[in-house]
Amino acid sequence: MSLVMVLCTYPSLETARKASEGAVKRKLAACVNMAEIRSVYRWKGRIVREDEWLTIYKTKVSKVTELCEYVRNGHPYDVPEIVTMKGNIRNEKYSEWLETSVA
């Protein structure tokens, strides 16, 4: 089975946790990993260095559009990073769990 991972960064653990828990409760994602990261990027002509929280939402293909819309609509950034990556699940039990978690 294929899965899609949706990557997004948030300014704080609180905002990442709120979005992640909401996605799981709404059955848009089966699981969300969160990790504190350091980002460097160009914004409005200057280099910015910030601590952020990276989220990796795991979902099935049929839920990607709805999940990305949910993330975009509730995001505190003006231009949120929302990146999708398709992957293949190599563990049948995990595949079954993901399928039932986002049914």
N, CA, C and O atoms as CSV, one atom per row, in Angstrom:
chain,resi,resn,atom,element,x,y,z
A,1,MET,N,N,0.842,-1.184,0.000
A,1,MET,CA,C,0.000,0.000,0.000
A,1,MET,C,C,0.886,1.246,0.000
A,1,MET,O,O,1.962,1.273,0.596
A,2,SER,N,N,0.402,2.251,-0.676
A,2,SER,CA,C,1.101,3.538,-0.681
A,2,SER,C,C,0.614,4.395,0.470
A,2,SER,O,O,-0.522,4.265,0.926
A,3,LEU,N,N,1.475,5.257,0.924
A,3,LEU,CA,C,1.067,6.264,1.880
A,3,LEU,C,C,1.632,7.588,1.416
A,3,LEU,O,O,2.541,7.629,0.586
A,4,VAL,N,N,1.101,8.662,1.947
A,4,VAL,CA,C,1.621,9.985,1.655
A,4,VAL,C,C,2.040,10.609,2.973
A,4,VAL,O,O,1.308,10.560,3.961
A,5,MET,N,N,3.223,11.195,2.973
A,5,MET,CA,C,3.696,11.952,4.121
A,5,MET,C,C,3.581,13.427,3.762
A,5,MET,O,O,4.034,13.858,2.701
A,6,VAL,N,N,2.976,14.189,4.653
A,6,VAL,CA,C,2.830,15.629,4.454
A,6,VAL,C,C,3.730,16.308,5.478
A,6,VAL,O,O,3.537,16.152,6.683
A,7,LEU,N,N,4.698,17.051,5.003
A,7,LEU,CA,C,5.642,17.750,5.873
A,7,LEU,C,C,5.229,19.205,6.011
A,7,LEU,O,O,4.859,19.856,5.035
A,8,CYS,N,N,5.298,19.702,7.238
A,8,CYS,CA,C,4.921,21.083,7.510
A,8,CYS,C,C,5.681,21.550,8.747
A,8,CYS,O,O,5.911,20.770,9.671
A,9,THR,N,N,6.070,22.822,8.763
A,9,THR,CA,C,6.740,23.375,9.935
A,9,THR,C,C,5.818,24.343,10.664
A,9,THR,O,O,4.962,24.989,10.060
A,10,TYR,N,N,6.016,24.427,11.976
A,10,TYR,CA,C,5.211,25.296,12.842
A,10,TYR,C,C,6.142,26.103,13.737
A,10,TYR,O,O,7.269,25.682,13.997
A,11,PRO,N,N,5.686,27.255,14.211
A,11,PRO,CA,C,6.537,28.106,15.036
A,11,PRO,C,C,6.728,27.622,16.473
A,11,PRO,O,O,7.654,28.065,17.152
A,12,SER,N,N,5.865,26.720,16.946
A,12,SER,CA,C,5.967,26.280,18.343
A,12,SER,C,C,5.419,24.870,18.496
A,12,SER,O,O,4.679,24.377,17.645
A,13,LEU,N,N,5.798,24.231,19.600
A,13,LEU,CA,C,5.263,22.910,19.908
A,13,LEU,C,C,3.752,22.985,20.061
A,13,LEU,O,O,3.037,22.088,19.614
A,14,GLU,N,N,3.266,24.035,20.682
A,14,GLU,CA,C,1.825,24.174,20.902
A,14,GLU,C,C,1.052,24.180,19.583
A,14,GLU,O,O,0.047,23.480,19.456
A,15,THR,N,N,1.502,24.955,18.608
A,15,THR,CA,C,0.778,25.010,17.331
A,15,THR,C,C,0.917,23.698,16.564
A,15,THR,O,O,-0.032,23.258,15.915
A,16,ALA,N,N,2.082,23.072,16.631
A,16,ALA,CA,C,2.280,21.784,15.965
A,16,ALA,C,C,1.402,20.711,16.599
A,16,ALA,O,O,0.778,19.917,15.894
A,17,ARG,N,N,1.356,20.688,17.919
A,17,ARG,CA,C,0.558,19.689,18.632
A,17,ARG,C,C,-0.931,19.868,18.347
A,17,ARG,O,O,-1.639,18.891,18.104
A,18,LYS,N,N,-1.403,21.105,18.374
A,18,LYS,CA,C,-2.819,21.371,18.126
A,18,LYS,C,C,-3.226,20.902,16.728
A,18,LYS,O,O,-4.252,20.241,16.568
A,19,ALA,N,N,-2.431,21.240,15.726
A,19,ALA,CA,C,-2.736,20.831,14.353
A,19,ALA,C,C,-2.658,19.311,14.204
A,19,ALA,O,O,-3.510,18.705,13.554
A,20,SER,N,N,-1.647,18.704,14.799
A,20,SER,CA,C,-1.451,17.258,14.698
A,20,SER,C,C,-2.589,16.488,15.343
A,20,SER,O,O,-3.131,15.555,14.749
A,21,GLU,N,N,-2.952,16.876,16.556
A,21,GLU,CA,C,-4.038,16.185,17.252
A,21,GLU,C,C,-5.359,16.368,16.516
A,21,GLU,O,O,-6.165,15.440,16.453
A,22,GLY,N,N,-5.590,17.555,15.960
A,22,GLY,CA,C,-6.805,17.794,15.190
A,22,GLY,C,C,-6.882,16.915,13.959
A,22,GLY,O,O,-7.950,16.398,13.633
A,23,ALA,N,N,-5.765,16.739,13.272
A,23,ALA,CA,C,-5.739,15.897,12.073
A,23,ALA,C,C,-6.015,14.436,12.414
A,23,ALA,O,O,-6.734,13.752,11.686
A,24,VAL,N,N,-5.446,13.961,13.515
A,24,VAL,CA,C,-5.676,12.571,13.925
A,24,VAL,C,C,-7.122,12.385,14.384
A,24,VAL,O,O,-7.753,11.389,14.032
A,25,LYS,N,N,-7.652,13.324,15.161
A,25,LYS,CA,C,-9.045,13.229,15.620
A,25,LYS,C,C,-10.026,13.219,14.457
A,25,LYS,O,O,-11.045,12.530,14.509
A,26,ARG,N,N,-9.724,13.987,13.399
A,26,ARG,CA,C,-10.598,14.068,12.227
A,26,ARG,C,C,-10.368,12.915,11.248
A,26,ARG,O,O,-11.014,12.852,10.202
A,27,LYS,N,N,-9.460,12.015,11.580
A,27,LYS,CA,C,-9.083,10.875,10.744
A,27,LYS,C,C,-8.518,11.310,9.398
A,27,LYS,O,O,-8.716,10.644,8.383
A,28,LEU,N,N,-7.810,12.440,9.406
A,28,LEU,CA,C,-7.118,12.899,8.206
A,28,LEU,C,C,-5.702,12.338,8.150
A,28,LEU,O,O,-5.120,12.208,7.073
A,29,ALA,N,N,-5.154,12.009,9.312
A,29,ALA,CA,C,-3.824,11.408,9.419
A,29,ALA,C,C,-3.887,10.288,10.444
A,29,ALA,O,O,-4.584,10.389,11.454
A,30,ALA,N,N,-3.151,9.221,10.171
A,30,ALA,CA,C,-3.093,8.112,11.121
A,30,ALA,C,C,-2.107,8.417,12.239
A,30,ALA,O,O,-2.273,7.970,13.374
A,31,CYS,N,N,-1.089,9.178,11.901
A,31,CYS,CA,C,0.010,9.431,12.831
A,31,CYS,C,C,0.694,10.723,12.415
A,31,CYS,O,O,0.732,11.063,11.232
A,32,VAL,N,N,1.229,11.436,13.388
A,32,VAL,CA,C,2.019,12.631,13.090
A,32,VAL,C,C,3.260,12.610,13.974
A,32,VAL,O,O,3.157,12.520,15.197
A,33,ASN,N,N,4.420,12.691,13.356
A,33,ASN,CA,C,5.672,12.827,14.098
A,33,ASN,C,C,5.998,14.306,14.210
A,33,ASN,O,O,5.760,15.077,13.279
A,34,MET,N,N,6.545,14.698,15.352
A,34,MET,CA,C,6.939,16.091,15.578
A,34,MET,C,C,8.372,16.114,16.093
A,34,MET,O,O,8.745,15.337,16.971
A,35,ALA,N,N,9.167,17.020,15.528
A,35,ALA,CA,C,10.558,17.145,15.961
A,35,ALA,C,C,10.971,18.608,15.921
A,35,ALA,O,O,10.619,19.348,15.002
A,36,GLU,N,N,11.725,19.007,16.937
A,36,GLU,CA,C,12.232,20.377,16.970
A,36,GLU,C,C,13.403,20.489,15.993
A,36,GLU,O,O,14.293,19.638,15.977
A,37,ILE,N,N,13.392,21.534,15.188
A,37,ILE,CA,C,14.434,21.724,14.184
A,37,ILE,C,C,14.914,23.173,14.183
A,37,ILE,O,O,14.299,24.042,14.800
A,38,ARG,N,N,16.007,23.418,13.492
A,38,ARG,CA,C,16.523,24.774,13.271
A,38,ARG,C,C,16.391,25.024,11.776
A,38,ARG,O,O,16.902,24.246,10.971
A,39,SER,N,N,15.709,26.104,11.395
A,39,SER,CA,C,15.503,26.450,9.989
A,39,SER,C,C,16.258,27.721,9.631
A,39,SER,O,O,16.397,28.632,10.447
A,40,VAL,N,N,16.740,27.764,8.400
A,40,VAL,CA,C,17.368,28.949,7.828
A,40,VAL,C,C,16.689,29.178,6.488
A,40,VAL,O,O,16.648,28.283,5.644
A,41,TYR,N,N,16.157,30.382,6.295
A,41,TYR,CA,C,15.450,30.671,5.045
A,41,TYR,C,C,15.468,32.169,4.760
A,41,TYR,O,O,15.759,32.988,5.631
A,42,ARG,N,N,15.149,32.494,3.523
A,42,ARG,CA,C,15.069,33.896,3.116
A,42,ARG,C,C,13.610,34.327,3.211
A,42,ARG,O,O,12.724,33.659,2.679
A,43,TRP,N,N,13.364,35.445,3.890
A,43,TRP,CA,C,12.006,35.978,4.035
A,43,TRP,C,C,12.060,37.494,3.919
A,43,TRP,O,O,12.728,38.169,4.703
A,44,LYS,N,N,11.354,38.012,2.940
A,44,LYS,CA,C,11.276,39.463,2.702
A,44,LYS,C,C,12.660,40.105,2.610
A,44,LYS,O,O,12.918,41.159,3.192
A,45,GLY,N,N,13.545,39.434,1.858
A,45,GLY,CA,C,14.854,39.995,1.568
A,45,GLY,C,C,15.931,39.782,2.606
A,45,GLY,O,O,17.049,40.268,2.435
A,46,ARG,N,N,15.629,39.069,3.680
A,46,ARG,CA,C,16.671,38.849,4.682
A,46,ARG,C,C,16.752,37.376,5.067
A,46,ARG,O,O,15.800,36.620,4.878
A,47,ILE,N,N,17.885,36.985,5.601
A,47,ILE,CA,C,18.084,35.609,6.051
A,47,ILE,C,C,17.548,35.487,7.472
A,47,ILE,O,O,17.889,36.277,8.352
A,48,VAL,N,N,16.708,34.486,7.675
A,48,VAL,CA,C,16.082,34.253,8.976
A,48,VAL,C,C,16.556,32.903,9.511
A,48,VAL,O,O,16.634,31.922,8.770
A,49,ARG,N,N,16.868,32.866,10.790
A,49,ARG,CA,C,17.220,31.619,11.487
A,49,ARG,C,C,16.245,31.468,12.642
A,49,ARG,O,O,16.150,32.341,13.505
A,50,GLU,N,N,15.526,30.361,12.652
A,50,GLU,CA,C,14.512,30.161,13.701
A,50,GLU,C,C,14.446,28.710,14.131
A,50,GLU,O,O,14.733,27.797,13.357
A,51,ASP,N,N,14.061,28.519,15.381
A,51,ASP,CA,C,13.690,27.193,15.849
A,51,ASP,C,C,12.243,26.979,15.437
A,51,ASP,O,O,11.398,27.854,15.622
A,52,GLU,N,N,11.969,25.815,14.880
A,52,GLU,CA,C,10.611,25.473,14.463
A,52,GLU,C,C,10.334,24.027,14.841
A,52,GLU,O,O,11.207,23.314,15.337
A,53,TRP,N,N,9.109,23.617,14.597
A,53,TRP,CA,C,8.701,22.235,14.809
A,53,TRP,C,C,8.287,21.654,13.475
A,53,TRP,O,O,7.387,22.172,12.814
A,54,LEU,N,N,8.952,20.565,13.077
A,54,LEU,CA,C,8.630,19.860,11.848
A,54,LEU,C,C,7.604,18.781,12.157
A,54,LEU,O,O,7.782,17.990,13.082
A,55,THR,N,N,6.536,18.755,11.382
A,55,THR,CA,C,5.546,17.690,11.523
A,55,THR,C,C,5.567,16.837,10.267
A,55,THR,O,O,5.720,17.344,9.156
A,56,ILE,N,N,5.412,15.539,10.460
A,56,ILE,CA,C,5.305,14.594,9.355
A,56,ILE,C,C,3.994,13.845,9.554
A,56,ILE,O,O,3.898,12.927,10.369
A,57,TYR,N,N,2.991,14.259,8.792
A,57,TYR,CA,C,1.679,13.618,8.830
A,57,TYR,C,C,1.730,12.395,7.920
A,57,TYR,O,O,2.275,12.467,6.819
A,58,LYS,N,N,1.167,11.272,8.369
A,58,LYS,CA,C,1.113,10.071,7.540
A,58,LYS,C,C,-0.347,9.760,7.251
A,58,LYS,O,O,-1.165,9.640,8.163
A,59,THR,N,N,-0.659,9.631,5.968
A,59,THR,CA,C,-2.040,9.423,5.563
A,59,THR,C,C,-2.094,8.599,4.288
A,59,THR,O,O,-1.058,8.234,3.732
A,60,LYS,N,N,-3.301,8.307,3.828
A,60,LYS,CA,C,-3.446,7.604,2.557
A,60,LYS,C,C,-3.780,8.606,1.456
A,60,LYS,O,O,-4.217,9.725,1.728
A,61,VAL,N,N,-3.570,8.192,0.224
A,61,VAL,CA,C,-3.710,9.071,-0.933
A,61,VAL,C,C,-5.067,9.768,-0.961
A,61,VAL,O,O,-5.139,10.954,-1.282
A,62,SER,N,N,-6.127,9.066,-0.635
A,62,SER,CA,C,-7.478,9.634,-0.724
A,62,SER,C,C,-7.738,10.757,0.284
A,62,SER,O,O,-8.728,11.477,0.155
A,63,LYS,N,N,-6.873,10.918,1.277
A,63,LYS,CA,C,-7.063,11.950,2.307
A,63,LYS,C,C,-6.132,13.153,2.144
A,63,LYS,O,O,-6.234,14.114,2.908
A,64,VAL,N,N,-5.232,13.118,1.170
A,64,VAL,CA,C,-4.202,14.156,1.049
A,64,VAL,C,C,-4.785,15.545,0.834
A,64,VAL,O,O,-4.389,16.489,1.517
A,65,THR,N,N,-5.708,15.686,-0.092
A,65,THR,CA,C,-6.268,17.010,-0.385
A,65,THR,C,C,-6.949,17.598,0.836
A,65,THR,O,O,-6.744,18.767,1.163
A,66,GLU,N,N,-7.759,16.792,1.513
A,66,GLU,CA,C,-8.471,17.266,2.702
A,66,GLU,C,C,-7.493,17.608,3.833
A,66,GLU,O,O,-7.673,18.604,4.533
A,67,LEU,N,N,-6.461,16.781,4.007
A,67,LEU,CA,C,-5.461,17.041,5.041
A,67,LEU,C,C,-4.704,18.338,4.752
A,67,LEU,O,O,-4.518,19.157,5.653
A,68,CYS,N,N,-4.272,18.529,3.522
A,68,CYS,CA,C,-3.527,19.750,3.167
A,68,CYS,C,C,-4.393,20.991,3.346
A,68,CYS,O,O,-3.899,22.033,3.777
A,69,GLU,N,N,-5.662,20.891,3.024
A,69,GLU,CA,C,-6.585,22.015,3.228
A,69,GLU,C,C,-6.731,22.325,4.715
A,69,GLU,O,O,-6.718,23.488,5.116
A,70,TYR,N,N,-6.869,21.285,5.528
A,70,TYR,CA,C,-6.965,21.454,6.982
A,70,TYR,C,C,-5.713,22.156,7.521
A,70,TYR,O,O,-5.816,23.107,8.297
A,71,VAL,N,N,-4.545,21.687,7.109
A,71,VAL,CA,C,-3.283,22.274,7.577
A,71,VAL,C,C,-3.189,23.738,7.149
A,71,VAL,O,O,-2.866,24.604,7.961
A,72,ARG,N,N,-3.468,24.009,5.889
A,72,ARG,CA,C,-3.364,25.378,5.357
A,72,ARG,C,C,-4.319,26.333,6.066
A,72,ARG,O,O,-3.927,27.438,6.441
A,73,ASN,N,N,-5.561,25.916,6.250
A,73,ASN,CA,C,-6.580,26.788,6.848
A,73,ASN,C,C,-6.313,27.129,8.309
A,73,ASN,O,O,-6.713,28.196,8.774
A,74,GLY,N,N,-5.644,26.243,9.037
A,74,GLY,CA,C,-5.410,26.497,10.456
A,74,GLY,C,C,-3.995,26.942,10.789
A,74,GLY,O,O,-3.640,27.063,11.962
A,75,HIS,N,N,-3.190,27.185,9.771
A,75,HIS,CA,C,-1.770,27.462,10.007
A,75,HIS,C,C,-1.525,28.920,10.374
A,75,HIS,O,O,-2.137,29.813,9.788
A,76,PRO,N,N,-0.633,29.177,11.341
A,76,PRO,CA,C,-0.349,30.558,11.750
A,76,PRO,C,C,0.554,31.334,10.781
A,76,PRO,O,O,0.584,32.564,10.831
A,77,TYR,N,N,1.286,30.645,9.907
A,77,TYR,CA,C,2.170,31.340,8.963
A,77,TYR,C,C,1.387,31.883,7.773
A,77,TYR,O,O,0.378,31.303,7.373
A,78,ASP,N,N,1.852,32.998,7.208
A,78,ASP,CA,C,1.270,33.545,5.977
A,78,ASP,C,C,1.495,32.605,4.798
A,78,ASP,O,O,0.630,32.451,3.936
A,79,VAL,N,N,2.666,31.982,4.772
A,79,VAL,CA,C,3.037,31.076,3.681
A,79,VAL,C,C,3.537,29.765,4.297
A,79,VAL,O,O,4.746,29.556,4.397
A,80,PRO,N,N,2.624,28.883,4.710
A,80,PRO,CA,C,3.068,27.641,5.343
A,80,PRO,C,C,3.709,26.680,4.342
A,80,PRO,O,O,3.292,26.577,3.188
A,81,GLU,N,N,4.718,25.992,4.818
A,81,GLU,CA,C,5.349,24.932,4.030
A,81,GLU,C,C,4.445,23.707,4.116
A,81,GLU,O,O,4.196,23.192,5.206
A,82,ILE,N,N,3.957,23.243,2.976
A,82,ILE,CA,C,3.167,22.014,2.922
A,82,ILE,C,C,3.721,21.210,1.750
A,82,ILE,O,O,3.488,21.544,0.589
A,83,VAL,N,N,4.456,20.147,2.068
A,83,VAL,CA,C,5.134,19.344,1.060
A,83,VAL,C,C,4.660,17.906,1.193
A,83,VAL,O,O,4.606,17.371,2.300
A,84,THR,N,N,4.315,17.274,0.070
A,84,THR,CA,C,3.895,15.877,0.114
A,84,THR,C,C,4.971,14.984,-0.490
A,84,THR,O,O,5.661,15.354,-1.440
A,85,MET,N,N,5.088,13.795,0.096
A,85,MET,CA,C,6.020,12.781,-0.388
A,85,MET,C,C,5.296,11.442,-0.369
A,85,MET,O,O,4.745,11.036,0.655
A,86,LYS,N,N,5.302,10.770,-1.492
A,86,LYS,CA,C,4.665,9.460,-1.567
A,86,LYS,C,C,5.679,8.388,-1.183
A,86,LYS,O,O,6.851,8.463,-1.551
A,87,GLY,N,N,5.213,7.398,-0.445
A,87,GLY,CA,C,6.080,6.310,-0.025
A,87,GLY,C,C,5.361,4.978,-0.112
A,87,GLY,O,O,4.144,4.926,-0.290
A,88,ASN,N,N,6.112,3.916,0.013
A,88,ASN,CA,C,5.548,2.572,0.003
A,88,ASN,C,C,5.736,1.942,1.372
A,88,ASN,O,O,6.835,1.959,1.926
A,89,ILE,N,N,4.673,1.391,1.908
A,89,ILE,CA,C,4.735,0.727,3.213
A,89,ILE,C,C,5.260,-0.684,3.006
A,89,ILE,O,O,4.764,-1.416,2.150
A,90,ARG,N,N,6.252,-1.062,3.779
A,90,ARG,CA,C,6.885,-2.378,3.658
A,90,ARG,C,C,6.505,-3.317,4.801
A,90,ARG,O,O,7.094,-4.389,4.939
A,91,ASN,N,N,5.538,-2.931,5.612
A,91,ASN,CA,C,5.083,-3.756,6.726
A,91,ASN,C,C,3.563,-3.870,6.618
A,91,ASN,O,O,2.854,-2.881,6.804
A,92,GLU,N,N,3.067,-5.046,6.326
A,92,GLU,CA,C,1.637,-5.261,6.092
A,92,GLU,C,C,0.787,-4.870,7.302
A,92,GLU,O,O,-0.292,-4.301,7.135
A,93,LYS,N,N,1.252,-5.162,8.504
A,93,LYS,CA,C,0.480,-4.799,9.701
A,93,LYS,C,C,0.377,-3.281,9.849
A,93,LYS,O,O,-0.668,-2.767,10.247
A,94,TYR,N,N,1.451,-2.565,9.532
A,94,TYR,CA,C,1.408,-1.094,9.575
A,94,TYR,C,C,0.434,-0.575,8.524
A,94,TYR,O,O,-0.317,0.368,8.772
A,95,SER,N,N,0.454,-1.190,7.365
A,95,SER,CA,C,-0.459,-0.802,6.288
A,95,SER,C,C,-1.913,-0.963,6.718
A,95,SER,O,O,-2.737,-0.081,6.481
A,96,GLU,N,N,-2.221,-2.075,7.342
A,96,GLU,CA,C,-3.586,-2.322,7.834
A,96,GLU,C,C,-3.960,-1.304,8.907
A,96,GLU,O,O,-5.077,-0.787,8.911
A,97,TRP,N,N,-3.038,-1.016,9.809
A,97,TRP,CA,C,-3.298,-0.035,10.866
A,97,TRP,C,C,-3.572,1.338,10.276
A,97,TRP,O,O,-4.527,2.005,10.677
A,98,LEU,N,N,-2.743,1.770,9.326
A,98,LEU,CA,C,-2.936,3.079,8.704
A,98,LEU,C,C,-4.295,3.145,8.010
A,98,LEU,O,O,-5.021,4.130,8.143
A,99,GLU,N,N,-4.630,2.103,7.280
A,99,GLU,CA,C,-5.904,2.061,6.551
A,99,GLU,C,C,-7.094,2.211,7.495
A,99,GLU,O,O,-8.024,2.957,7.189
A,100,THR,N,N,-7.086,1.527,8.620
A,100,THR,CA,C,-8.217,1.627,9.552
A,100,THR,C,C,-8.202,2.930,10.345
A,100,THR,O,O,-9.251,3.396,10.792
A,101,SER,N,N,-7.027,3.517,10.521
A,101,SER,CA,C,-6.922,4.754,11.303
A,101,SER,C,C,-7.445,5.980,10.579
A,101,SER,O,O,-7.863,6.943,11.221
A,102,VAL,N,N,-7.432,5.962,9.263
A,102,VAL,CA,C,-7.917,7.105,8.483
A,102,VAL,C,C,-9.117,6.718,7.621
A,102,VAL,O,O,-9.352,7.305,6.565
A,103,ALA,N,N,-9.862,5.733,8.083
A,103,ALA,CA,C,-11.034,5.256,7.326
A,103,ALA,C,C,-12.139,6.293,7.301
A,103,ALA,O,O,-13.193,6.059,6.710
